[in-house]
Amino acid sequence: MKLLVLKYGAEYIVAMGDTIDCVPLINHFAKDDMILLPVMYRNYNSIRQFWRNDQVQLHCLKSFPEYEELKKKYAHIDVLGVNDNTKHWELDMETVYKAAGLSYHNEKHTYLSQRAKEVEQLPVPTKPYALVPEGGSPGTFKIDRQFIDPALEILVPPQDAKMLSYARIIENAAEIHCHATSWPRLIDKLPTKGKLFLHHYSRPVPHVPPDKFTMLKDWTRLL
């Protein structure tokens, strides 16, 4: 087993959204070695769904210094060293993939949609609905309901939702409304039929302009 070390500069990649974007990269290394992937406790249940136990093992971090301790215990694959010039929290994953000898934009990102077929799914509502995953880790970010079709029922996943169990709900939603969190990065890689809205005003990221949020699908951007 090898510890996978993913970084933007000195910043470890353990956030849910970044992990979702790195799934093809993680699978690349898991072809040759069993991978130990550190994750935050709050993300464990969702990330555990992404792989079978024999592909990627997860380790819940107590703190970031523990990552350094793990590096002393395990042989590790260090995709980016501490001296690279990537910016903290930059959403362009191309630098990380390039360091691993891959191209983010050339990956088809279809693995999660295939994996969702193996994961128990929640029942799809019988009436037309809008999926509104709001809150984020602090639980304070809200979507303005004026942008949602009033004829639709509103479904808000709980904070501890197992995200991949929502794949069928995501696929069949008439509308999906997200702010800058891990949900749009997952939804971008799953089948969808409805309209997609990204509410930048709800959770603005001052150092990352809206046009730097690279999405695979056609999202309506609300500033």
KAWOQUI-V857644 format. One record per pair of residues at least 6 apart in sequence whose C-alpha atoms are under 7 Angstrom apart, sorted by the first residue. I is the first residue (numbers start at 1). GAP is how many residues later the second one is. If there is no record, write none. Layout:
i={I/I}
gap={GAP/GAP}
This chain:
i={1/1/1/1/2/2/2/2/2/2/2/2/3/3/3/3/3/3/3/4/4/4/4/4/4/5/5/5/5/6/6/6/6/6/7/7/8/8/8/9/9/9/9/9/9/9/9/10/11/13/14/14/14/16/16/17/17/17/20/20/24/25/30/30/34/34/35/35/35/36/36/36/36/37/37/37/37/38/38/38/38/39/39/39/39/40/40/41/41/45/46/46/46/49/50/50/79/79/80/80/90/91/93/94/94/97/97/109/110/112/112/113/113/116/116/119/120/121/121/121/121/122/122/124/124/128/128/128/129/129/129/129/129/129/129/130/130/130/130/130/130/130/130/131/131/131/131/131/131/131/132/132/132/132/132/132/133/133/133/133/133/134/134/134/134/134/134/135/135/136/141/141/142/143/143/167/170/170/171/171/171/172/172/172/173/173/174/174/175/175/175/176/176/176/177/177/177/178/178/178/178/179/179/179/179/179/180/180/188/188/188/196/196/197/197/197/198/198/198/198/199/199/199/200/200/200/200/201/201}
gap={32/33/34/35/31/32/33/34/72/73/74/75/32/33/34/71/72/73/74/31/32/33/72/73/74/71/72/73/74/6/7/72/73/74/6/73/78/79/80/72/73/74/75/76/77/78/79/72/77/6/24/25/26/27/166/164/165/168/165/166/85/72/25/26/21/22/20/21/22/20/21/22/23/19/20/21/22/20/21/22/23/19/20/21/22/20/21/19/20/117/116/117/118/115/62/65/20/21/16/19/118/122/11/9/10/6/7/80/79/77/78/76/77/48/51/46/45/44/45/46/47/43/44/44/45/24/25/46/23/24/25/26/44/45/46/22/23/24/25/43/44/45/46/23/24/25/42/44/45/46/22/23/24/44/45/46/23/24/44/45/50/7/8/9/22/44/45/6/7/45/61/62/60/56/59/23/17/22/20/21/22/20/21/22/20/21/20/21/19/20/21/19/20/21/19/20/21/6/19/20/21/19/20/21/23/24/20/23/27/28/29/23/24/22/23/24/21/22/23/24/22/23/24/10/21/22/23/21/22}
